[in-house]
Amino acid sequence: MPNLINAYVIYNGTTGIYVGNDLAPVMISINCERLQAFSPRPVWLKRMLAPGDGTVILYEPTFNPTSDELLDPNILTGFWIEQDNQDVMVDVTTLTAFQSPCDACCGSVPVVVANNYGGSPPQMTGPTLNSLCIYRADDGSAGAHDDFAADYVGLYINKAVMRSNFSFLSHYTLTTYYTAAQFAAFLNGTDTIGESAACSS
């Protein structure tokens, strides 16, 4: 009788679907004798927000994370398993934790491999949204507003809003995931950050 062990699934590598948000934890039985080459091997699942309105989360497995990626609190750790030409990332603490129950004598109840998340990985935590007030010297026309919005496309979400124009100085409010200090590196021409919040005027 083959030795079976149970493990919680984090990510279905065959379909590219993250299952960590499922209401009930997903558990599979793994036949230790049918594991294919290069498995189990350590894997990390990067979770990041897609460009846009900040509501779409992207999931990307990697076998060679950078040191910066390892510092990201949203990265998940586990092991990549390949069996019967199916790939899956399972919640396993260490290689020893996986191999020990595989090496043990066959039992009637499959062992649940030692894990980090217990079938419930922590929720993705996105960056904080900030409102910035950008001052620009222009005539306050519709064309000037379009130029402003085009200059910062991809750096803000929703709309660039013109709040006012006084003596050829426009105040624009942007909503962005960048802080004021970070956004300063992207300022165009003589634009300045007037307030680290929505424009008050």
N, CA and C of each residue as an Amber inpcrd file, in Angstrom:
protein
   603
   0.8530000  -1.1910000   0.0000000   0.0000000   0.0000000   0.0000000
   0.8880000   1.2400000   0.0000000   0.6290000   2.1790000  -0.9010000
   1.4690000   3.3870000  -0.9490000   1.2560000   4.2560000   0.2760000
   2.2820000   5.0160000   0.5910000   2.1900000   5.9160000   1.7390000
   1.5850000   7.2320000   1.2860000   0.4590000   7.6200000   1.8890000
  -0.2140000   8.8600000   1.5540000  -0.0480000   9.8630000   2.6840000
   0.1300000  11.1110000   2.3230000   0.1430000  12.1830000   3.3140000
  -0.8100000  13.2730000   2.8380000  -1.3180000  14.0320000   3.7720000
  -2.2270000  15.1270000   3.4460000  -1.5290000  16.4580000   3.6160000
  -1.8770000  17.4130000   2.7680000  -1.3020000  18.7610000   2.8620000
  -2.3340000  19.7720000   2.3950000  -2.2680000  20.9590000   3.0050000
  -3.1350000  22.0520000   2.5870000  -2.5880000  22.6720000   1.3000000
  -3.4930000  23.0030000   0.3850000  -3.1150000  23.6300000  -0.8840000
  -3.1800000  25.1380000  -0.7360000  -2.1670000  25.8150000  -1.2720000
  -2.1530000  27.2770000  -1.3240000  -2.4750000  27.7630000  -2.7350000
  -1.8710000  27.0920000  -3.7300000  -1.9670000  27.5740000  -5.1100000
  -1.9670000  26.3780000  -6.0510000  -2.9110000  26.3550000  -6.9720000
  -2.9830000  25.3140000  -7.9840000  -2.1210000  25.7410000  -9.1590000
  -0.9560000  25.1360000  -9.2890000  -0.0370000  25.5230000 -10.3390000
  -0.4780000  25.0980000 -11.7220000  -1.3360000  24.0930000 -11.8110000
  -1.8140000  23.6240000 -13.1100000  -2.8110000  24.6040000 -13.7090000
  -3.7090000  25.1260000 -12.8810000  -4.7230000  26.0620000 -13.3650000
  -4.3510000  27.5180000 -13.1310000  -3.3210000  27.7600000 -12.2860000
  -2.9380000  29.1310000 -11.9690000  -3.9290000  29.8210000 -11.0530000
  -4.5820000  29.0560000 -10.1800000  -5.6080000  29.6130000  -9.2950000
  -5.1360000  29.5760000  -7.8450000  -5.2690000  30.7220000  -7.1570000
  -4.9750000  30.8180000  -5.7250000  -6.1970000  30.3360000  -4.9580000
  -5.9990000  29.3740000  -4.0580000  -7.1360000  28.8130000  -3.3120000
  -7.1150000  29.2270000  -1.8410000  -6.1870000  30.0930000  -1.4740000
  -6.0740000  30.5120000  -0.0790000  -7.2640000  31.2970000   0.4310000
  -8.0750000  31.8610000  -0.4980000  -9.2440000  32.6300000  -0.0810000
 -10.5120000  31.7930000  -0.0110000 -10.4270000  30.4980000  -0.3450000
 -11.6160000  29.6490000  -0.2990000 -12.1540000  29.5690000   1.1290000
 -13.4770000  29.4710000   1.2520000 -14.0950000  29.4300000   2.5760000
 -13.6140000  28.2360000   3.3870000 -13.5170000  27.0780000   2.7480000
 -13.0190000  25.8790000   3.4300000 -11.6150000  25.5860000   2.9250000
 -10.6870000  25.2860000   3.8330000  -9.3210000  24.9690000   3.3920000
  -9.3240000  23.7960000   2.4170000  -8.4770000  23.8760000   1.4060000
  -8.3690000  22.8070000   0.4110000  -7.2280000  21.8890000   0.8200000
  -7.5430000  20.5890000   0.9900000  -6.5280000  19.6200000   1.3660000
  -6.4860000  18.5230000   0.3070000  -5.2760000  18.0660000  -0.0130000
  -5.1260000  16.9680000  -0.9640000  -4.3020000  15.8510000  -0.3310000
  -4.4610000  14.6520000  -0.8550000  -3.6270000  13.5180000  -0.4720000
  -2.5440000  13.3470000  -1.5220000  -1.3300000  13.1780000  -1.0600000
  -0.1820000  13.0520000  -1.9540000   0.3800000  11.6460000  -1.8210000
   0.5460000  10.9680000  -2.9400000   1.1470000   9.6410000  -2.9690000
   2.6550000   9.8220000  -3.0680000   3.3490000   9.5350000  -1.9910000
   4.7900000   9.7980000  -1.9260000   5.5740000   9.0330000  -2.9880000
   5.0520000   7.8800000  -3.4140000   5.7750000   7.0550000  -4.3810000
   5.6180000   7.5570000  -5.8110000   4.6930000   8.4910000  -6.0130000
   4.4340000   8.9510000  -7.3760000   4.8520000  10.3950000  -7.5990000
   5.6220000  10.9420000  -6.6690000   6.1270000  12.2940000  -6.8670000
   7.0720000  12.3080000  -8.0580000   6.9680000  13.3630000  -8.8650000
   7.8060000  13.4620000 -10.0480000   9.0440000  14.3040000  -9.7560000
   9.9480000  14.3440000 -10.7260000  11.2430000  15.0040000 -10.5480000
  11.0900000  16.4450000 -10.0720000  12.0660000  16.8900000  -9.3030000
  12.1390000  18.2630000  -8.7890000  11.0510000  18.5820000  -7.7730000
  10.4240000  17.5790000  -7.2030000   9.4540000  17.8810000  -6.1540000
   9.6500000  16.8780000  -5.0140000   9.4320000  17.3260000  -3.7810000
   9.0420000  18.7040000  -3.4420000  10.2470000  19.6570000  -3.4910000
   9.9820000  20.9010000  -3.8300000  11.0360000  21.9200000  -3.7830000
  10.4430000  23.2180000  -3.2560000  11.2690000  24.0120000  -2.5570000
  10.7540000  25.2600000  -1.9620000  10.2240000  26.2080000  -3.0240000
   9.1270000  26.8940000  -2.6930000   8.5310000  27.8570000  -3.6070000
   7.9410000  28.9890000  -2.7830000   7.8850000  30.1510000  -3.3780000
   7.2920000  31.3300000  -2.7330000   6.2220000  31.8720000  -3.6660000
   5.1100000  32.3090000  -3.1010000   4.0260000  32.8800000  -3.8930000
   3.9580000  34.3740000  -3.6340000   4.2660000  35.1600000  -4.6840000
   4.1900000  36.6110000  -4.5680000   2.7490000  37.0540000  -4.8060000
   2.2660000  37.9420000  -3.9400000   0.9290000  38.5180000  -4.1070000
   1.0940000  40.0230000  -4.2350000   0.5440000  40.5900000  -5.3130000
   0.7170000  42.0160000  -5.5560000  -0.5320000  42.5740000  -6.2350000
  -0.7360000  43.8770000  -6.0800000  -1.8620000  44.5240000  -6.7210000
  -1.5420000  44.8230000  -8.1790000  -2.5020000  44.5430000  -9.0500000
  -2.3490000  44.8780000 -10.4620000  -2.5180000  46.3830000 -10.6390000
  -1.9080000  46.9740000 -11.6670000  -2.1360000  48.3960000 -11.9380000
  -3.6300000  48.6550000 -12.1280000  -4.0650000  49.8210000 -11.7270000
  -5.4760000  50.1630000 -11.8800000  -6.0750000  50.6560000 -10.5830000
  -7.2580000  50.1540000 -10.2790000  -7.9850000  50.6800000  -9.1150000
  -7.6370000  49.9830000  -7.8060000  -6.6810000  49.0500000  -7.8280000
  -6.2360000  48.4210000  -6.5860000  -7.1400000  47.3240000  -6.0820000
  -7.9880000  46.7700000  -6.9440000  -8.9020000  45.7110000  -6.5060000
  -8.5080000  44.3330000  -7.0290000  -7.5880000  44.2730000  -7.9880000
  -7.1910000  42.9960000  -8.5840000  -5.8390000  42.5700000  -8.0190000
  -5.7880000  41.3460000  -7.4820000  -4.5550000  40.8160000  -6.9100000
  -3.9440000  39.8170000  -7.8880000  -2.6510000  39.9610000  -8.1490000
  -1.9230000  39.0320000  -9.0030000  -1.1480000  38.0500000  -8.1340000
  -1.0350000  36.8090000  -8.6050000  -0.3150000  35.7610000  -7.8870000
   0.7630000  35.2030000  -8.8010000   2.0040000  35.1640000  -8.2930000
   3.1150000  34.7050000  -9.1250000   4.0580000  33.8190000  -8.3020000
   4.0850000  32.5050000  -8.5980000   5.0360000  31.6440000  -7.8940000
   6.4600000  31.9040000  -8.3760000   7.4150000  31.7790000  -7.4730000
   8.8210000  31.9390000  -7.8380000   9.6590000  30.9680000  -7.0230000
  10.7130000  30.4550000  -7.6450000  11.6310000  29.5550000  -6.9600000
  12.9160000  30.2700000  -6.5520000  13.0700000  31.5170000  -6.9980000
  14.2740000  32.2940000  -6.6930000  13.8940000  33.7180000  -6.3030000
  13.2840000  33.9040000  -5.1290000  12.8950000  35.2570000  -4.7360000
  14.1090000  36.1030000  -4.3930000  13.9900000  37.4090000  -4.6210000
  15.0470000  38.3320000  -4.2190000  14.9280000  38.6130000  -2.7240000
  15.9400000  39.2270000  -2.1530000  15.8910000  39.5570000  -0.7250000
  14.7810000  40.5600000  -0.4440000  14.5360000  41.4930000  -1.3840000
  13.4450000  42.4520000  -1.2110000  12.0950000  41.7520000  -1.2150000
  11.9320000  40.7710000  -2.1110000  10.6630000  40.0410000  -2.1660000
  10.4180000  39.2540000  -0.8870000  11.4760000  38.7210000  -0.3020000
  11.3190000  37.9540000   0.9420000  10.9000000  38.8380000   2.1130000
  11.1850000  40.1430000   2.0180000  10.7800000  41.0730000   3.0730000
   9.3200000  41.5020000   2.9390000   8.6990000  41.1970000   1.8100000
   7.3050000  41.5800000   1.5870000   6.4020000  40.7370000   2.4880000
   5.6000000  41.3560000   3.3560000   4.7410000  40.5750000   4.2560000
   3.6530000  39.7990000   3.5130000   3.4370000  40.0920000   2.2350000
   2.4010000  39.3960000   1.4740000   2.9000000  38.1390000   0.7690000
   4.2030000  37.8350000   0.8540000   4.7170000  36.6400000   0.1920000
   4.4280000  35.4170000   1.0650000   4.0510000  34.3160000   0.4150000
   3.7400000  33.0720000   1.1250000   4.7950000  32.0190000   0.7880000
   5.1130000  31.1550000   1.7470000   6.1080000  30.1070000   1.5360000
   5.4500000  28.7390000   1.5360000   6.0450000  27.8090000   0.8200000
   5.5280000  26.4420000   0.7810000   6.4350000  25.5690000  -0.0510000
   5.8880000  24.4650000  -0.5420000   6.6530000  23.5510000  -1.3800000
   5.8550000  23.2090000  -2.6300000   6.5730000  23.0930000  -3.7420000
   5.9610000  22.7790000  -5.0340000   5.9770000  21.2690000  -5.2150000
   4.8130000  20.7260000  -5.5250000   4.6590000  19.2900000  -5.7020000
   4.2120000  19.0220000  -7.1270000   4.8300000  18.0240000  -7.7630000
   4.3930000  17.5840000  -9.0770000   4.0900000  16.0960000  -9.0070000
   2.8510000  15.7600000  -9.3670000   2.4220000  14.3610000  -9.3460000
   1.4170000  14.1500000 -10.4610000   1.6300000  13.1200000 -11.2580000
   0.7350000  12.8080000 -12.3870000   0.5500000  14.0230000 -13.2980000
   1.6470000  14.7400000 -13.5380000   1.6630000  15.9200000 -14.4150000
   0.7580000  17.0430000 -13.9290000   0.5200000  17.0850000 -12.6320000
  -0.2400000  18.1640000 -12.0060000   0.6950000  18.8730000 -11.0310000
   0.6300000  20.2200000 -11.0060000   1.4910000  21.0150000 -10.1310000
   0.6460000  21.7100000  -9.0750000   1.1850000  21.7740000  -7.8690000
   0.4620000  22.4380000  -6.7890000   1.4690000  22.9450000  -5.7600000
   1.1490000  24.0890000  -5.1670000   1.9330000  24.6160000  -4.0480000
   1.2020000  24.2340000  -2.7720000   1.9060000  23.5290000  -1.8820000
   1.2810000  23.0960000  -0.6340000   1.9190000  23.8060000   0.5560000
   1.1530000  23.8800000   1.6150000   1.5720000  24.5410000   2.8510000
   2.3810000  23.5570000   3.6860000   3.7070000  23.6450000   3.5860000
   4.6230000  22.7620000   4.3000000   5.7330000  23.6160000   4.9100000
   6.1050000  23.3130000   6.1390000   7.1070000  24.1340000   6.8230000
   8.5210000  23.8940000   6.3100000   8.9330000  22.6230000   6.2410000
  10.3030000  22.2930000   5.8410000  10.2970000  21.0230000   4.9980000
  11.4090000  20.7620000   4.3270000  11.5360000  19.5390000   3.5470000
  11.4690000  18.3160000   4.4560000  12.0900000  18.4150000   5.6260000
  12.0560000  17.3030000   6.5840000  10.6310000  17.0000000   7.0170000
   9.8400000  18.0490000   7.2280000   8.4460000  17.8590000   7.6310000
   7.6660000  17.1030000   6.5650000   8.0790000  17.2480000   5.3040000
   7.4180000  16.5220000   4.2250000   7.9490000  15.0950000   4.1090000
   9.2680000  14.9510000   4.1780000   9.8730000  13.6440000   3.9430000
   9.6230000  12.6540000   5.0730000   9.5920000  13.1370000   6.3010000
   9.4350000  12.2210000   7.4420000   8.1660000  11.3810000   7.3530000
   6.9960000  11.9740000   7.1410000   5.8070000  11.1240000   7.0200000
   5.8270000  10.2580000   5.7610000   6.5130000  10.7300000   4.7090000
   6.6320000   9.8990000   3.5060000   7.4790000   8.6690000   3.7750000
   8.5000000   8.8140000   4.6070000   9.4020000   7.7010000   4.9150000
   8.8420000   6.7660000   5.9670000   7.8370000   7.2270000   6.6990000
   7.2590000   6.4000000   7.7630000   6.5040000   5.2240000   7.1490000
   6.2980000   4.2230000   7.9640000   5.5590000   3.0550000   7.5040000
   4.1080000   3.4290000   7.2330000   3.5400000   2.7920000   6.2470000
   2.1650000   3.0840000   5.8310000   1.2110000   2.9450000   7.0030000
   0.3830000   3.9310000   7.1710000  -0.6070000   3.8960000   8.2430000
  -2.0020000   3.9920000   7.6630000  -2.9930000   3.7510000   8.4840000
  -4.3710000   3.7700000   8.0050000  -4.8930000   5.1950000   7.8530000
  -4.2960000   6.1410000   8.5840000  -4.7320000   7.5320000   8.5200000
  -3.5840000   8.3770000   7.9840000  -3.7680000   8.9950000   6.8180000
  -2.6830000   9.8250000   6.2730000  -2.3280000  10.9640000   7.2260000
  -1.0460000  11.2540000   7.2840000  -0.5470000  12.3150000   8.1510000
  -0.7890000  13.6700000   7.4950000  -1.1830000  14.6720000   8.2910000
  -1.2480000  16.0430000   7.7950000   0.1280000  16.6670000   8.0110000
   0.7440000  17.0890000   6.9370000   2.1050000  17.6010000   7.0170000
   2.1320000  18.8990000   7.8270000   3.1990000  19.0730000   8.6280000
   3.3760000  20.3140000   9.4000000   3.3220000  21.4990000   8.4580000
   2.5550000  22.5220000   8.8450000   2.3040000  23.6340000   7.9330000
   2.4260000  24.9720000   8.6260000   2.4410000  26.0210000   7.8220000
   2.5710000  27.3850000   8.3480000   1.2310000  28.0760000   8.5810000
   0.2400000  27.7780000   7.7370000  -0.9820000  28.5790000   7.7370000
  -2.2460000  27.8070000   8.1150000  -2.1570000  26.5000000   8.2810000
  -3.3130000  25.7180000   8.6920000  -4.4820000  25.8010000   7.7360000
  -4.1980000  25.9620000   6.4600000  -5.2560000  26.0300000   5.4720000
  -5.8440000  27.4140000   5.2930000  -5.3830000  28.3910000   6.0590000
  -5.9040000  29.7630000   5.9560000  -4.7630000  30.7660000   5.9040000
  -4.1400000  30.9450000   4.7310000  -3.0670000  31.9400000   4.6190000
  -3.5740000  33.3260000   4.9880000  -2.7040000  34.1870000   5.5150000
  -3.1450000  35.5510000   5.8620000  -3.6400000  36.2970000   4.6350000
  -4.6000000  37.1770000   4.8420000  -5.1520000  37.9590000   3.7480000
  -4.0940000  38.9110000   3.1900000  -4.2180000  39.1760000   1.9070000
  -3.3550000  40.1570000   1.2460000  -3.6430000  41.5470000   1.8230000
  -2.5890000  42.2560000   2.1910000  -2.7540000  43.6240000   2.6760000
  -2.1490000  44.5760000   1.6510000  -2.9810000  45.3990000   1.0830000
  -2.5240000  46.3190000   0.0490000  -1.9420000  47.5790000   0.6400000
  -1.2690000  48.3740000  -0.1710000  -0.7250000  49.6470000   0.2990000
  -1.8350000  50.6440000   0.5950000  -1.4870000  51.7120000   1.2730000
  -2.4580000  52.7330000   1.6650000  -2.6690000  53.7390000   0.5450000
  -3.9370000  54.1030000   0.3330000  -4.2420000  55.1350000  -0.6520000
  -3.9740000  56.5200000  -0.0600000  -3.3880000  57.3890000  -0.8570000
  -3.1010000  58.7570000  -0.4300000  -3.6860000  59.7510000  -1.4360000
  -4.1260000  60.8800000  -0.9480000  -4.5490000  61.9800000  -1.8120000
  -3.4730000  63.0560000  -1.7700000  -3.0720000  63.5340000  -2.9460000
  -2.0450000  64.5620000  -3.0430000  -2.5920000  65.7500000  -3.8140000
  -2.1460000  66.9320000  -3.4360000  -2.5120000  68.1510000  -4.1460000
  -1.2910000  68.6230000  -4.9300000  -1.4290000  68.6230000  -6.2470000
  -0.3210000  69.0200000  -7.1250000  -0.6190000  70.4010000  -7.7080000
   0.3610000  71.3010000  -7.6040000   0.2390000  72.6380000  -8.1870000
   0.9320000  72.6510000  -9.5490000   0.2430000  73.2230000 -10.5520000
   0.8390000  73.3420000 -11.8790000   0.5010000  74.7020000 -12.4760000
   1.4960000  75.3090000 -13.1050000   1.2820000  76.5800000 -13.7930000
   0.6620000  76.2980000 -15.1540000  -0.6480000  76.5760000 -15.2840000
  -1.3300000  76.4430000 -16.5640000  -2.5540000  77.3600000 -16.5690000
  -3.3030000  77.3630000 -17.6660000  -4.4220000  78.3030000 -17.7910000
  -5.7470000  77.7700000 -17.2510000  -5.7320000  76.5380000 -16.7150000
  -6.9520000  75.9950000 -16.1330000  -7.9790000  75.5250000 -17.1420000
  -7.6160000  75.4220000 -18.3980000  -8.5520000  75.0040000 -19.4380000
  -8.7340000  73.4860000 -19.4220000  -9.7310000  73.0300000 -20.2020000
  -9.9570000  71.5830000 -20.3260000  -8.7340000  70.9060000 -20.9340000
  -8.1090000  71.5870000 -21.9010000  -6.9030000  71.0230000 -22.5080000
  -5.7640000  70.9000000 -21.5150000  -5.6300000  71.9060000 -20.6390000
  -4.5840000  71.8650000 -19.6110000  -4.8290000  70.6930000 -18.6610000
  -6.0980000  70.4810000 -18.3120000  -6.4430000  69.3530000 -17.4380000
  -6.0860000  68.0290000 -18.1050000  -6.3970000  67.8950000 -19.4000000
  -6.0660000  66.6680000 -20.1240000  -4.5580000  66.4340000 -20.1570000
  -3.7970000  67.4950000 -20.3590000  -2.3350000  67.3770000 -20.3790000
  -1.8190000  66.8930000 -19.0300000  -2.3750000  67.4750000 -17.9620000
  -1.9550000  67.0800000 -16.6170000  -2.2430000  65.6000000 -16.3750000
  -3.4590000  65.2010000 -16.6990000  -3.8460000  63.8000000 -16.4710000
  -2.9590000  62.8510000 -17.2680000  -2.6290000  63.2280000 -18.4990000
  -1.7880000  62.3800000 -19.3510000  -0.3650000  62.2780000 -18.8160000
   0.1460000  63.3650000 -18.2330000   1.5180000  63.3630000 -17.7130000
   1.7030000  62.3720000 -16.5740000   0.6280000  62.0640000 -15.8290000
   0.7510000  61.1970000 -14.6560000  -0.0210000  59.8940000 -14.8010000
  -0.4130000  59.5630000 -16.0370000  -1.1680000  58.3350000 -16.2390000
  -0.3600000  57.1370000 -15.7230000  -1.0300000  56.2390000 -15.0200000
  -0.3750000  55.0790000 -14.4290000   0.1230000  55.3020000 -13.0230000
   0.1510000  56.5490000 -12.5690000   0.6450000  56.8530000 -11.2240000
  -0.4850000  57.1430000 -10.2450000  -1.7080000  57.2560000 -10.7540000
  -2.8500000  57.5320000  -9.8790000  -4.0050000  56.6230000 -10.2820000
  -5.0010000  56.5200000  -9.4110000  -6.1860000  55.7470000  -9.7440000
  -7.3830000  56.6910000  -9.8250000  -8.4490000  56.1970000 -10.4140000
  -9.6540000  56.9950000 -10.6460000  -9.3350000  58.1870000 -11.5420000
  -9.6150000  59.4150000 -11.0840000  -9.4710000  60.5940000 -11.9640000
  -8.5360000  61.6350000 -11.3580000  -7.9330000  62.4030000 -12.2420000
  -7.2030000  63.5960000 -11.8110000  -8.2100000  64.7310000 -11.7860000
  -8.3920000  65.3450000 -10.6310000  -9.4380000  66.3570000 -10.4620000
  -8.8160000  67.7390000 -10.3070000  -9.2570000  68.6880000 -11.1690000
  -8.8210000  70.0730000 -11.0010000  -9.7370000  70.7270000  -9.9760000
  -9.1400000  71.2150000  -8.8930000  -9.9420000  71.8340000  -7.8420000
 -10.1350000  73.3270000  -8.0640000  -9.0840000  73.9850000  -8.5840000
  -9.1840000  75.4410000  -8.7640000  -8.0520000  75.9340000  -9.6520000
  -8.2000000  77.1840000 -10.0970000  -7.1340000  77.8420000 -10.8460000
  -7.1290000  79.3140000 -10.4440000  -6.0070000  79.7380000  -9.8520000
  -5.8510000  81.1300000  -9.4290000  -4.6420000  81.7160000 -10.1360000
  -4.8550000  82.7560000 -10.9170000  -3.7400000  83.4530000 -11.5780000
  -2.8020000  82.4790000 -12.2850000  -3.3880000  81.6150000 -13.0920000
  -2.6260000  80.6480000 -13.8750000  -1.8640000  79.6350000 -13.0190000
  -2.3890000  79.3180000 -11.8500000  -1.8440000  78.2310000 -11.0270000
  -2.9960000  77.3030000 -10.6820000  -2.9600000  76.0760000 -11.2630000
  -4.0190000  75.1030000 -11.0280000  -3.6710000  74.1900000  -9.8630000
  -4.7070000  73.7960000  -9.1110000  -4.5770000  72.8310000  -8.0270000
  -5.2900000  71.5520000  -8.4610000  -4.5400000  70.4510000  -8.5300000
  -5.0960000  69.1570000  -8.9440000  -4.9960000  68.1720000  -7.7790000
  -6.0590000  67.4070000  -7.5700000  -6.0330000  66.3410000  -6.5640000
  -5.8930000  65.0000000  -7.2680000  -4.9160000  64.2010000  -6.8040000
  -4.6920000  62.8440000  -7.3130000  -4.8270000  61.8540000  -6.1600000
  -5.3560000  60.6810000  -6.4540000  -5.3810000  59.5860000  -5.4920000
  -4.3740000  58.5450000  -5.9630000  -3.4430000  58.1770000  -5.0890000
  -2.3320000  57.3250000  -5.4940000  -1.8930000  56.4340000  -4.3370000
  -1.1900000  55.3620000  -4.6830000  -0.5960000  54.5010000  -3.6620000
   0.7860000  55.0060000  -3.2460000   1.3000000  56.0140000  -3.9370000
   2.5930000  56.5840000  -3.5790000   2.4120000  57.5960000  -2.4480000
   3.4120000  57.6820000  -1.5840000   3.4220000  58.7520000  -0.5930000
   3.8600000  60.0420000  -1.2810000   3.7210000  61.1600000  -0.5820000
   4.1470000  62.4370000  -1.1540000   5.6330000  62.4080000  -1.4930000
   6.4370000  61.8280000  -0.5970000   7.8820000  61.7670000  -0.8390000
   8.2010000  60.9130000  -2.0580000   7.5020000  59.8000000  -2.2210000
   7.7410000  58.9320000  -3.3750000   7.2720000  59.5910000  -4.6680000
   6.1190000  60.2460000  -4.6040000   5.5500000  60.8510000  -5.8090000
   6.3990000  62.0190000  -6.3070000   7.1390000  62.6400000  -5.4020000
   7.9740000  63.7860000  -5.7840000   8.9630000  63.4210000  -6.8910000
   9.3700000  62.1540000  -6.9400000  10.3210000  61.7210000  -7.9680000
   9.6970000  61.7170000  -9.3630000   8.3630000  61.7460000  -9.4390000
   7.6820000  61.6910000 -10.7290000   7.1650000  63.0480000 -11.1990000
   7.3830000  64.0900000 -10.4190000   6.8210000  65.3930000 -10.7680000
   7.3220000  65.8700000 -12.1290000   6.4150000  66.4560000 -12.8840000
   6.7080000  66.8890000 -14.2410000   7.0250000  68.3780000 -14.2710000
   8.1060000  68.7260000 -14.9210000   8.4560000  70.1370000 -15.0940000
   8.5490000  70.8870000 -13.7810000   7.7750000  71.9790000 -13.6660000
   7.8100000  72.8060000 -12.4500000   6.6760000  72.4630000 -11.4820000
   5.9930000  71.3350000 -11.7040000   4.9140000  70.9270000 -10.7970000
   5.4640000  70.7350000  -9.3910000   4.6490000  71.0380000  -8.4050000
   5.0420000  70.8530000  -7.0050000   3.8930000  70.2170000  -6.2490000
   4.2400000  69.5690000  -5.1450000   3.2200000  69.0290000  -4.2490000
   2.8860000  70.1220000  -3.2510000   1.6660000  70.6300000  -3.3550000
   1.2690000  71.7100000  -2.4650000   0.8320000  71.2200000  -1.1120000
   0.1250000  70.1000000  -1.0900000  -0.3670000  69.5350000   0.1600000
  -0.3140000  68.0070000   0.0450000   0.0230000  67.3470000   1.1500000
   0.0220000  65.8890000   1.1860000  -1.3660000  65.4010000   1.5540000
  -2.3540000  65.9160000   0.8750000  -3.7550000  65.5780000   1.0780000
  -4.5260000  66.1850000  -0.0860000  -5.8230000  65.9410000  -0.1240000
  -6.6300000  66.5630000  -1.1720000  -6.5340000  68.0770000  -1.0660000
  -6.5740000  68.7370000  -2.2120000  -6.4470000  70.1980000  -2.2150000
  -7.5550000  70.8330000  -1.3850000  -7.1880000  71.7600000  -0.5520000
  -8.1860000  72.4450000   0.2880000  -8.8420000  73.5850000  -0.4480000
  -8.2760000  73.9840000  -1.5700000  -8.8730000  75.0590000  -2.3700000
  -8.7390000  74.7610000  -3.8500000
